Amino acid sequence: MVVIISALTFVGVILSVLFAKPVKVFNIKLELYYIVALIGAVLVLIFGGVNAGEVLNTFLENTPVNPIKILVLFICMTLLSVFLDEMGFFRYMATVTLKKSGSSQKKLFLYLYIIVSVLTVFTSNDVIVLSFTPFLCYFCKSAKINPIPYLSAEFIASNTFSMMLIIGNPTNVYLASAFGVNFLDYLMVMFFPTLLSGITAFLVLYLIFKKQLQLQISVSEENYVIKDKFLYVVALVHLIVTTVMLAVSSYVNIEMWLVSLVAVISLTTVTLIVSLIRKQKPNSLLKAFKGAPWQLIPFVISMFVLVTALHQSGITKTFSDTLSGGNEVISYGVASFLSSNVINNIPMSVLFSKIIEHGAGVGAFYASVIGSNLGAYLTPIGALAGIMWHTLLKVHGVKYGYVDFVRTGAEVSIPTLIVALITLSLFVI
């Protein structure tokens, strides 16, 4: 029964991502994919597929793999980045990039890829997708150039360089917490696989869109000025200090979720004080909280319940036996990459954390991280970033169908995944 309910839920999530539109309840938009996941989790609990008390204890226990702590960490880091976006940071960086490229599409393509890659390392792929996609749609329409090369570069770069730090993707956070890997150890292993796979992805993208990048850009320059420089600096300092603190947290015995929570409380307090002094409404702060990925909470918790049920039914042991015996980096990397596009990379990471518990080595963990990030390339189902990106393109009238996504994703992901896993093998075997 557990397997049937879980399978139907995963299929339902995929169908809702591909075909369902958000529903409005009391003027609030609700995405069906996490409602489907929530229903599946409730059914598993009702039919006794998993013990409700054990699930509750897991949410309350003081361990790094506690899903509540992981959600707090990622949402708080996203809040810091979204607030910085409200201050105009990402649009300002995009505008500087456009000015530097002049009339050359090739330069614009390169500069955009570099700036998105760098920003993703210190923020997250979801934030970059939400911030840069609308701006790129607007710019390309104004410049009368094809937006697809730039949107693809943005999406691929953000989902490649999100591998470099633990905070780049909620899947990194979950898997690293489950395997007990700290911030700096993670970076030392993932730096070169991320860098080389990022270069590979860029070269493949350039070959795909080379002909389209021959034309010159003819558009008037847009100057964007940071309006609230004080809060802009405050937000940037908070993000930088928080990132540094996350890097040293394991050495000073402070948990990462607590570091990020304190940072958000601090930024919120400073912003409210400034707003009171100025006698203004804290609109930027309110928009940041509104724009945070709150839908992750029901989705991750629901998928955690489903995966816990599968784990207790013995499914994860079967998977572990299937994947063991050969090169763990290759087997886990490919399996996690493909699984992300069946059940999405967040539930995949929860599932693989349980599979790894059956005796897999450190290579399996890092390979699963790679699969969870690069899996976003292949289909929109692969990651929440893909779902958001595909939705934003529809909102802005950019025609880029499911088949187009898969075609480009396959061309880029195969060589990139190979390079990433081969490079990883040099560090963990």
N, C-alpha and C positions, 0 to 999 in steps of 0.2 A: 504493500500500500504506500509506504514512504517513497519508494522509487517511482511509482506511478504519479503520485501527487507532485513530487519534485520535478519530474520530466514534463508534466503538463504545465507546471508553473514556469519553467524555463522557456518552453515553447510560447506560452502566453506573453512572457516578457518580450521575446523577440518579435512576435506579431504586433504587440502594442507599440513597440519602438518604430516598426516599419510602417504601420498603417493607421494607428489610432491617433486622434487629435486630442489635445488637452480638454478636460471637462471643467465647466465652471460650477462651483458650489459656493453660494454666498459671495459671489464676485471674486472668488479666489480660484486661480487656475491650478488644476491638479493633473499631473502626468499619470497616465494609466499604467505605465510600466512598474512603478513602485506600489501602486494599488494592487496590481496582480500579484506582485511578490508578497505583499502583506497578507492577501487572502490565502496564498499557498502556505505561508508560515502558520496562520491560524488553523488551517485544515490539518496540518501535520500535528499540531498540538492537540487538537480535538480528537484525532484518531489514535493518539498515543504513540506516534512515531518518535517522539522525543519527550523526555521528562521535563515538565515545565519548571520544576524546582531546580533542576540541574542547570537549565538555561539561565534562570534568574541568578543563581549563584555565580555563574560565569560573568554576568554583567556587573556583579557586585564585588567579585574577588579582586584583591590587590596584586594584579600581575600585569606585566607589560602588554600582554596580548588581549587585555580587556577591551572589547569593541567600543565601549563608551569612551575610554581614554583615547583610543585611536581616532574616533570621530571628533572629539574635542580638539585634538592636535590639528587635524586637517582643516576643520571648519575655522578654527582660530587663525591659522596661517592664511587661509583664504580671505578671511575678514580683513587682515592687515593689507593684503594685496588689493582687494576690491576697494578699500578706502583710499589706497594710493592711486588707484585708477580713477576714483571720483575726484581726486585732486588734480587729475589731468596728466599723471606721469606717463602712462602708456601712450596716450595720444601725442604727447610732446615728443617722446622718443620716436614714434612713427613718423611724425612730421620732420624731425631732424634727419631721419633716414632717407625720406623722400627728397629733401633738399640736397643731401650729399650725392644722391644718384644723378642729379641733373636731368638730362633728357634720355639717358641710357636705360633701357629696360633690363639689360644684363647686369648693370651695376645695382639697380634697384632690387633685382632678384637676389643678388649676393648679399647686399647690405641688410635686406629684410631678414634673410635666413640667419645671418649672424646675430642681429639684435634680438630676434625672437629666441634664438638658442641661449644667449646669455641671460636674458630676462627669465626664461623658463627655469633655469638652474636655481635661481634664488626665489622664485615664486611657485608656480605650478602650471601644468598644462591647461587645466580648466580655466584659470584666470586669463591666460594668454588668449585662448580661444574666444572667451567672452569679450575681451578688450579689443583685440586687433581685428577680428572678423568684420564687425560693422564698419570700422574705419576703412578697411581695405575695399569693401564693397562700394562705399561712397567714393573713395578716391578713383578707383578703376572706372566707375561709371562717369565721373567727371572728366577723366583723362581719355575716355573712349578707347580703353584697352581691355583685353581679355582678362578677367579677374582670376580665372582658374589657376594659372601658374603661381600666382602670389598666394592665393588662398591655400593651395596645396603645399607650398613651401612653408607657410605659417603652421599648418596643421601637422605636417611631418616633423618639422623642427621641434615643435612644442611637445610632441609625443616621443621624440627621441631623447632630447636633453633633459626630459623629466626623469630619466633614469639616473642621472649623476648624483643627486642628493636624495636622502630618505624623504624629504618633505616635498619632492616634485610630484608625487602621485600618491593617493591614499593606498594604492596597492603596495607601494614600496614600504609605507609605514606599517601596514598590517603584516606583511611577510617578514620584515626586519624585526618587528616586535615578537613575532612567533618564534623566530630563530635566534633571538637574543643578540643581534648584531648592532653595534653602536654606530653613531654618526660618522666618526672618522674612519673606522675600519671599513665601513660600507663605501665611503668615498675612495679610499685607496684601491679597492678592488674594481669599482665601477667607473673610475675616471677614464681609463683608456678604451674599454669596450664602448662607452658612450661616445667618446670623441671620434673614434674610428668609424663607428656605425653612423654617426652624424655626418661625417665627411662622405661616406659611401652613399647615404641617402641623398645628399645634395648633388653629387655627380650624376646619379641616376635621374633625378628630377630635372637637372639641367639638360641632359640628353633627350628626355621626353619632350620638354618645352622649348628646345633650342630655336626652332624655326619661329615660334610665336614671339620670341624675345628679340628678334632682329629689328623690329620697328621702333622708331624713336617716340618718346613721350612728348606730347604737346599739351601742356596744362599750366595754368598760372600757379605760382607758388602760394602755399598757404602758410601763414605764420600763426603759430599757436602759442599763447603765453599762459604760463601758470598763474592762475588768478589769486589763489591764497597761498602765498609762498611760505608763510609761517607754518601752517598745518601740513603743507607739503613736506617741509623739512622734518617736522615732528614725525610724520608717518614713515618717511624714508629712514630716519634714525631708528625708529622702532623695529622696522623690518630687518635692518642690518644688525642691530644689537641682538635681536631674537635669533637670527641665523647663527651668529657667533656663539650665543649661549647654548643653542641646540648642539653645536659642534663639541662643546666641552661638557655638556650635561652629564654624560656617563662618568666623567672623571671627578665630578663634584657631587655625585649622587643626587641629582635633581632630575626628575622624570620630564621627558620632553613635552608631554601634554600640559604639565604645570607651567613650564616656561612660556608656552604659547598662550595659555589662559591669562597669565599675569600680564603679558604684553598687550592683549586685547583690553583687559581691564584698565591698564595704564593709559592706552591710547584713547579709550572711551572717556575716562575721567578728564584727561587734558582737553579733549575736544569739547566736552560739556562745560568745563570751566571757561574756556575761550569763548564759547557761544554765549554764556551768561554775561561775561564782561562786555562783549559786543552787542548784547541784547538782540541776538539773532537765533533763529531756529537752527538746530544742528542737522541741516538737510543732508549733507554729505555722509554723516554718520548713519542717519536713518536709511539712506539709499544703500549704504554698504551692508547693513544688516539685512535689508530686504533682498539684496543680490547674492547673499551667501547661499551655498548649496544645501539648504535645509532638507531637500528631498533625499539626500544621502542617508539621513537618519533612519527613516522607515525602510529604505531599500537595503542598506547594509545589515540592519538588525534582522530583517526578514530573511535575507539570504544566509545569514549566520545560523538562524534556526534551522533552515532547510539543510544546510551542509552538516550541521551537528547531527541531525537525524540520519543523514546518509552515512556519516562517520560511525554512528552507533549501530547501523545496520550492516556494517562490514564492507561497504562499497569502497571506502578509501584504502582499505588493506588490499583489495583486489587491484586497484589502480597502482598502488605502490609495488606490488609483485610484478605487474606488467611493465612498469617503467624501470625497474631495477635490473641489474645484471650486465648492463652495457655501459656506454658513456653517459653518465647522468646529466652532464651539461647539455648534450645534444637531445637526449630523450625528454628531459624535463622542459628544455627550451622550446622544442617543437610542440610538445603536448600542451604546454601552457599557452603558447601562441594560438593554436587552433581552438583550444577550449575557451579562450577569451571571446572568440567569435561565435560561440554556441550559447554561452550563458553570461556573457559580459565579464570584463576583467576583474571587477570587484568580487562577485561571488566565486569566480575562478580562483582568486587569491586566497579566499577563505577556505575553499576546497583543497587547494594544493598545500596550504599550511598544515592541514590534517594529514594529507598524504605523506608529506615530508617527515611527520612525526614517527612514521613507521621505520625509520632508520636510514633515510637518505642523507647524503653528505652536504657539505656547504655549497658544492657546485650546483646541486639541485635547487637550493634557495636562490642563488644569484641568477641562474638560468630562468627560473620562474618569474623573477623580477623583470628580466628582459622580455620574456614572452608577454607579460601583462602590459608592458608599455608599447612594444612594437605591434602587439595584437590589434591596437587601435587603427593601424594602417589599412587592414584588409576589408573590414565592413564597418558601417556605422554602429553596429551592435557591439563591436569590440571594446568600447569604452564610453563612459559618460561624455567625455570630450567630443567623441564622434557624433553622439546623439545631439549634443548642443550645437556643434558646428553645422551639421546637416540641416537642423531646424533654422538656424540663423540664415543660411543660404536661401531657404525657401521664403523667409520673411523679407529678404532684400531682393527677391526676384532673380536670383542667380540660378540658372538651369544646370544642375549637376546631379544626374540620376544615380540610382543605386548601382547600375551596371558600370557607369563611368568611375564611381568610387572604387569598386572592386577591381576594375582593370588597372587603374593607376596604382592602387594599393598593392596588388600582387606584383607588379613590375618593380616597385620600390622595396617592398618588405622582404622578398626572397633573398636578394643579395645582402641587404642590410642585416637581416637575422643571421645569415651565415657568418658575416664578418664579426658581428657582436659575439656570437657563441664561440667562434674560433679564438678570438681575442681573450674572452673570459677563460677559456681552457688554459691559457698560458699563466693565469694568475691563481687558479684554484686546483690544478692537478699537478 
